[in-house]
Amino acid sequence: MMNADTVNARARIPDSCCFVIFGVTGDLAHRLVIPALYNLAEANLLPEKFCVIGVTRTETQSKTLKTELMSGLEKFATRPVKQDVADKLFGCLTAIHADPNDPQSFDALKAELKRVSEDGGVTNHLFYLAVPPGAFKPISEALGKNGLLKESKGAWRRLVIEKPFGTDLQSARQLNADLIRLVNEHQIYRIDHYLGKETVQNILVLRFANGMFEPIWNRNHIDHIQITVAETLDVGRRGSFYEETGALRDMVPNHLFQLMALVSMEPPSRFDAHSVRSEKGEALAAIQLQSESEALRNSVRGQYLAGRIGDRQVGYYRQTKDVSPDSTIETYAALKLTIDNWRWAGVPFYLRTGKALAAKRTEVAIRFKQAPFSMFRTTEVERLSQNYLVIGIEPTEGVTLQFNTKVPGPQVTIDGVEMKFKYKDYFRASPNTGYETLLYDCMIGDNILFQRADGVEAGWAAVQPFLDAWKKAGAKGLAMYQAGTDGPEEAHELLERDGRRWRAIIGD
């Protein structure tokens, strides 16, 4: 078993920097950002000179903020908290009050950054916007007006922005244009936590570092590809957010399209941010744009009804707090897409995501074409296993290969078997949040795992016809499904009319 922490010990240590967190008192900072920074500190992957500034909307004392963050760390940490490591992380924690609606309130932040630079020699600044999407622009503009985003004398400035990046194609383009007026593209880190998962990053290695896969990674050998992000959680207390967003906006242009891009991209000329992001953007730009009528035919949107998931009773989506009783917002979305290029011509990509489903599962399943089986005429076709390469991302990280083999005995009898590789069986690594790699990359200036403007806009362009078609259709075509199932029956019909079927959503 390989110890991943030993490998991390040889990693590059980031430049000294000041990590400024907007929304430091929010759920994201408490659950993920601070625990991830703690894990990096414990692994000795933070710079020696490292300061955290927490920006709050109300006046807060630094001592009070430290107590709150420490309490959150103890609650959400992925490993036992060592007091000496926590003390080092929060050693120079400072709380600063700043409100983007009051640009002058940023004077205090500017003064604190100047003090840290002059007294501590920390000249690099990373601004993490762990805030609602509506605050991205005003905060960025306030930083820009105060000269806090300007790079000079070898000191870098980086802006980290959470998803969702826009709500449609027009808003994504506008947000990109607004940001580019303030900073250069290389300073923007559009973060998607899915790309922090080891198995997602391993897609590139699996494809391009193994000579057995790339030669058959094309339309000549692949029948279709399924990408699934299934959740057992219902909407819960996020009714207001979901009524504005829905499953398509929430998951497809970011999470699912990032997986799709990694699976479908051409081999980059070299393994660097520019090359990889260019190929990912090309793959997304090659998604065939559909008319609204085609979008309706090649999609299913659903909404969950009451049901049981394990021992938990789930109520109707429409009875959720802040949800309209006649809501037509989808909690489930399934799409059929095609990529219009030489490698993937004629190969459908089936994407699905949903809330309150039978099991939590995120996977990419590559279905290879069926081999001619005329020599095995006595074998029932149903006994032949479909040849799948399945990349499991959640809850189990690993790779599974399905193939056929002979059953022991005097007769030639065939049955399907699986060959499984699980990360936890081979690599010994400390539990993490999934944000560690992304935050580390932000600090060392490697944006290979972050979306670029062209990729963001290409993704929104591909889903825009579905957004428009569903909005016009209203309640017509909205399929209902019982919580705790695989989703609406109409989603199965989407594949069945092509002579295919979804992989079952089952727990490990």
C-alpha positions, 0 to 999 in steps of 0.5 A: 500500500502506497502512503499518499502523505509521503508523496505529499511531503515532496510537494512544492511549498506555496509562496507566502500569502495572505488568504482573504475569505469573504463569507468567512462566517458562512457554511461553506467556509466552516464545512470545507474551506477552513477544514481543508486549510487545516489539513494542508497545514497538518501536511506541511503544505502551507507556506511558512508565512501565511495569514488568514483574513476573514471578511465579515458583513458585521463588526466582529472581533478577531478573537470572536472569529477565531473562536467561531472558526475553531468550533466549526473546525472541531465539528467538520474536521475530517481528522482529529484536530491537533491544537498546535496545528490549529494554533499555527493556522489561526496564528495571525487570523484577523477579522475585517468588516467590509461591505461591497455596498460601501466601497470605503469600508474596504479601507480597513482591508487595504490597511491590514493587507499593507500592514501584513506586507510591510511587517510580515513580508507577505505580499501575495494575496488570494481573495476567496469569494465564499459568498452567494453568486450575486456578491461576486461582481460587487466584491470584485469591483470593490477590490478593483476600485481599491487597487487590491487586484493589481499585480506588481513587483512580482507579487501575485493577486488571485480571485477564487470564485465558487459556482454557479458561475452565471445562471445562463449563457447571457449572465455567464458572458456578462460576469466574465466580461465584468471580471476581465475588466478588473483582472487578467484571466490567469488571475481568476480561479473558477472553482468546482469542488468536483475537480478536487476529487482524486478519481476525477483527476485520475481520468486524465491519467487513466486515459493518457498514461495507459497505452491500452485505453487511448487507442480504443477511446473513440467511436469505433469501439465505444457505443455510448457514455453515461455520466451520473450524479445521483443524490439521496438528499432532498432539497431540505432547507434550500427550497428558495435556492432550488426554486431559482436554480433547479437541477439542470443549472445546479449540476450540469454546466459545471459538475457533469460537463467537467466530467464530460470534458475530461472523458471526451477531450483530445490529448493535450500537447503537454500537461499544463493548464493552458493545454488541458483547459484549451482541449476541455474547452474545445470538447465542450464547444463541440457539443452539438447545439440543439433546437428547442424541439430537439431539446425537448425530445432529448431530455427529461425533467422530473420532480420528486414525490414523497417516498422512503430512502432507506429508513428516512421518509421524504416529503413532496418537493412541492411541500418543501418550505419556500417552494411554490405548491405548483412549482415546475422546477426540476429536481431531476434532469436527464439529457442526451447529447452528442459531440460533433467531431471526428472522435465522437461522431455518432456516440451519444452521451447520456447525462443524469442528475437528481435529488432524493434518488435511490442511492448516492452515486457519481460515476462515468460509465463507458460502454464498449460496443458488443463483440460479434458473438456468432461463435457462441450461438448457444449462449443466451444474449442476456448472459453476456455482460455488457463491456463497461469501464466504470470510473467511480467517483462517489461514494467509492473511488475506483475503476471497474471493468466488466467483461465476459469469461468462461464458467468452469466446467466441461461446457463453454458457458459464459458469464459476466465478471468484474475487475475492481480497483479501489483507491482505499485498497491501494493508497493510504491517505488521510481523510480530506474534504476534497478542497485541499488540492484546489486550495493548494493549486490556487496558492501555487498558481496552477489553474489546470483544474479550474474553468476558463472563460471559454469553457464556462460559456461553451457549457452554458451554450450547450444547456441554453436550449434546454433551459429555454424549452423547459421554461416555455413548456411549463408544467407540460412534460414535467415527469414525477418520480417517487423519492427513493427510486432511480428517477422518472420512467420517462428517463428510462424511455429516453435510452430505451428508444435507442435500444439502450438502458441506464445502469442501475443506481444502487448503493455500495 
